[in-house]
Amino acid sequence: MIHFKKINISIIFLIISSCSSVPKNTQNSCAIFEERYLWYKHSKASYEKWGAPIHLQLAFIKKESDFNWLAKPPRKKLFKVIPFKRPSSSFGYSQAVSGTWEQYKKETNNPLATRARFKDSVDFIGWYINKTSKILKLSKKDAFRQYLAYYKGWGDYKNYSKDKKAIIYAKSVKDMASKYRKQLTLCKKNLDKNKYIIF
C-alpha cells in the first residue's frame, strides 16, 4: 500500500514537472509554441482580450523569468556570504509583485489566478500593458517603453531616464520582441491551424 502511494506521488510529480518545465529553446517563439501549444492559445487569448502583442508577452517573460514558473529574485547576502531577504516579492513567469498581482486579481475578478500558471501570467501581462497604454498613453506595440513601465511601475516611469539598468533591460526586451515577432510570422498560420498539437 505504501509502495503504491509512492508510485502515485512520483507519477503526479513527473506530470507536474513536465507541464511546468522550461521549454528547450526559449530563444525561438515558434519552438516555444510547438513544444507548448496551449501556451499559444493562452497568449492569443490575452492578445484578443487586451491588445497586447504575443511577441511582447513572450519577451517580457523571457526577460523576467526565462520561462521558469517558480522564478524568484536572488536573495541578498549579508557580508557577501549569508543568504538574507529577497529584494522584492516578485514570483513566477511574469515576476509580478504581490501588490500588483492582487490588484490584477481584483480588477479582473479572477481570485484564483496564480503567478506560477502561464495562462494567468500572460493575461496579467496583457492587463498591465493595457493599463499602461491608458495611464501613460503609450502604444501597446512599443516594446521599449512598455517594458520600462513594467519594470519601473506606472508611478516611477517618468524617472526612467535616470535608471541606466532599466534602459539596458528595455532595449534587450525590444530586441527580443522583434526577434519573436519575425519568428512568429513563419509559424503563426500553422499554429492557428492546430498543426503543432503535441500529446
C-alpha positions as CSV (number, residue, x, y, z in Angstrom):
1,M,0.0,0.0,0.0
2,I,2.8,2.4,0.9
3,H,4.8,1.4,-2.2
4,F,1.7,2.1,-4.3
5,K,1.3,5.6,-2.8
6,K,4.9,6.4,-3.5
7,I,4.5,5.4,-7.1
8,N,1.3,7.6,-7.5
9,I,3.1,10.6,-5.9
10,S,6.1,10.1,-8.3
11,I,3.8,10.0,-11.3
12,I,2.0,13.1,-10.2
13,F,5.3,14.9,-9.6
14,L,6.6,13.9,-13.1
15,I,3.4,15.1,-14.8
16,I,3.5,18.5,-13.0
17,S,7.2,18.8,-13.8
18,S,6.8,18.0,-17.4
19,C,3.9,20.5,-17.8
20,S,5.8,23.3,-15.9
21,S,9.3,22.8,-17.1
22,V,11.2,25.4,-19.1
23,P,10.9,25.0,-22.9
24,K,14.0,23.6,-24.6
25,N,14.6,26.7,-26.8
26,T,13.4,29.9,-25.3
27,Q,15.1,32.0,-28.0
28,N,12.6,30.9,-30.6
29,S,8.9,31.7,-30.3
30,C,7.9,29.0,-32.8
31,A,9.9,26.4,-30.9
32,I,8.3,27.5,-27.7
33,F,4.7,27.2,-29.0
34,E,5.5,23.9,-30.9
35,E,6.5,22.4,-27.6
36,R,3.8,24.2,-25.6
37,Y,0.8,24.6,-27.9
38,L,-1.6,25.6,-25.1
39,W,0.7,28.5,-24.4
40,Y,0.0,29.8,-27.8
41,K,-3.8,29.6,-27.1
42,H,-3.3,31.5,-23.9
43,S,-1.1,34.1,-25.4
44,K,-3.5,34.6,-28.3
45,A,-6.4,34.9,-25.8
46,S,-4.5,37.6,-23.9
47,Y,-3.9,39.5,-27.2
48,E,-7.6,39.3,-28.2
49,K,-8.7,40.4,-24.7
50,W,-6.1,43.2,-24.0
51,G,-4.5,44.0,-27.3
52,A,-1.0,43.1,-26.0
53,P,1.0,41.6,-28.9
54,I,2.0,38.0,-28.4
55,H,5.7,38.7,-29.1
56,L,5.7,41.3,-26.3
57,Q,4.2,38.9,-23.9
58,L,6.9,36.4,-24.6
59,A,9.7,39.0,-24.5
60,F,8.5,40.1,-21.1
61,I,8.5,36.6,-19.7
62,K,11.9,35.8,-21.3
63,K,13.4,38.8,-19.6
64,E,11.6,38.4,-16.2
65,S,11.9,34.7,-15.6
66,D,13.2,32.9,-18.7
67,F,10.0,30.9,-18.6
68,N,10.7,29.5,-15.1
69,W,7.4,29.1,-13.4
70,L,9.0,29.2,-9.9
71,A,11.4,32.1,-10.6
72,K,12.2,34.4,-7.7
73,P,14.7,37.2,-7.3
74,P,18.0,36.0,-5.8
75,R,18.4,36.6,-2.1
76,K,20.6,39.5,-0.9
77,K,23.6,38.4,1.1
78,L,24.9,39.6,4.5
79,F,28.6,40.0,4.5
80,K,28.5,38.7,0.9
81,V,28.0,35.2,2.2
82,I,24.9,34.7,4.4
83,P,21.6,34.4,2.4
84,F,19.2,37.2,3.5
85,K,15.9,38.6,2.3
86,R,14.8,38.7,-1.3
87,P,14.7,42.3,-2.7
88,S,11.1,42.0,-3.7
89,S,8.0,39.7,-3.7
90,S,8.4,39.0,-7.5
91,F,7.4,35.5,-8.4
92,G,6.5,33.2,-11.3
93,Y,6.6,33.6,-15.1
94,S,5.8,37.3,-15.0
95,Q,7.7,38.2,-11.9
96,A,4.7,40.3,-10.8
97,V,5.0,41.6,-7.2
98,S,2.3,40.6,-4.7
99,G,0.6,44.0,-4.5
100,T,0.2,44.4,-8.3
101,W,-0.9,40.8,-8.6
102,E,-3.6,41.4,-6.0
103,Q,-4.8,44.5,-7.9
104,Y,-4.9,42.4,-11.1
105,K,-7.0,39.6,-9.5
106,K,-9.4,42.2,-8.1
107,E,-9.9,44.2,-11.3
108,T,-10.3,41.1,-13.5
109,N,-12.4,39.2,-11.0
110,N,-10.0,36.3,-11.1
111,P,-9.4,35.4,-7.4
112,L,-7.8,32.0,-8.2
113,A,-5.2,33.4,-10.6
114,T,-1.6,32.3,-9.7
115,R,1.7,33.6,-10.8
116,A,3.0,30.1,-11.4
117,R,0.4,29.4,-14.2
118,F,1.3,30.5,-17.7
119,K,-2.3,31.3,-18.6
120,D,-2.7,33.7,-15.7
121,S,0.8,35.2,-16.3
122,V,0.2,36.2,-19.9
123,D,-3.3,37.5,-19.0
124,F,-1.6,39.6,-16.3
125,I,0.9,41.0,-18.8
126,G,-1.9,41.8,-21.2
127,W,-3.8,43.6,-18.4
128,Y,-0.7,45.5,-17.4
129,I,0.2,46.6,-21.0
130,N,-3.4,47.7,-21.5
131,K,-3.4,49.8,-18.3
132,T,0.0,51.3,-19.2
133,S,-1.5,52.3,-22.5
134,K,-4.3,54.1,-20.8
135,I,-2.4,55.6,-17.9
136,L,0.8,56.7,-19.7
137,K,-0.6,57.0,-23.2
138,L,1.9,54.5,-24.6
139,S,1.4,52.4,-27.7
140,K,0.8,48.7,-26.9
141,K,3.3,47.9,-29.7
142,D,6.1,49.9,-28.1
143,A,8.1,47.2,-26.5
144,F,10.8,49.5,-25.2
145,R,8.6,52.0,-23.3
146,Q,6.1,49.3,-22.3
147,Y,8.8,47.3,-20.6
148,L,10.2,50.4,-18.9
149,A,6.7,51.0,-17.4
150,Y,6.6,47.3,-16.4
151,Y,10.0,47.4,-14.8
152,K,9.7,50.9,-13.2
153,G,5.9,50.9,-12.4
154,W,3.4,53.5,-13.6
155,G,4.3,56.0,-10.9
156,D,8.1,55.9,-11.4
157,Y,8.0,55.6,-15.2
158,K,8.7,59.3,-15.6
159,N,12.1,58.8,-14.0
160,Y,13.3,56.0,-16.2
161,S,16.0,58.2,-17.9
162,K,17.9,58.2,-14.7
163,D,17.9,54.4,-14.5
164,K,20.6,53.0,-16.8
165,K,19.9,49.4,-15.9
166,A,16.2,49.8,-16.8
167,I,17.1,51.3,-20.2
168,I,19.5,48.4,-20.9
169,Y,16.8,45.9,-19.9
170,A,14.2,47.6,-22.0
171,K,16.5,47.6,-25.1
172,S,17.1,43.9,-24.7
173,V,13.3,43.3,-24.4
174,K,12.7,45.4,-27.5
175,D,15.3,43.3,-29.4
176,M,13.8,40.0,-28.2
177,A,10.3,41.1,-29.0
178,S,11.4,42.0,-32.6
179,K,13.1,38.6,-32.9
180,Y,10.0,36.7,-31.6
181,R,7.7,38.7,-33.9
182,K,9.8,37.8,-37.0
183,Q,9.8,34.2,-36.0
184,L,6.0,34.1,-35.4
185,T,5.4,35.3,-39.0
186,L,6.9,32.0,-40.1
187,C,4.7,29.7,-38.0
188,K,1.6,31.6,-37.0
189,K,-0.5,30.0,-39.8
190,N,0.4,26.5,-38.7
191,L,-0.3,27.4,-35.0
192,D,-3.7,28.7,-35.9
193,K,-4.4,25.5,-37.9
194,N,-3.5,23.4,-34.8
195,K,-0.6,21.7,-36.7
196,Y,1.6,21.7,-33.7
197,I,-0.5,19.9,-31.1
198,I,1.7,17.6,-29.1
199,F,0.1,14.9,-26.9
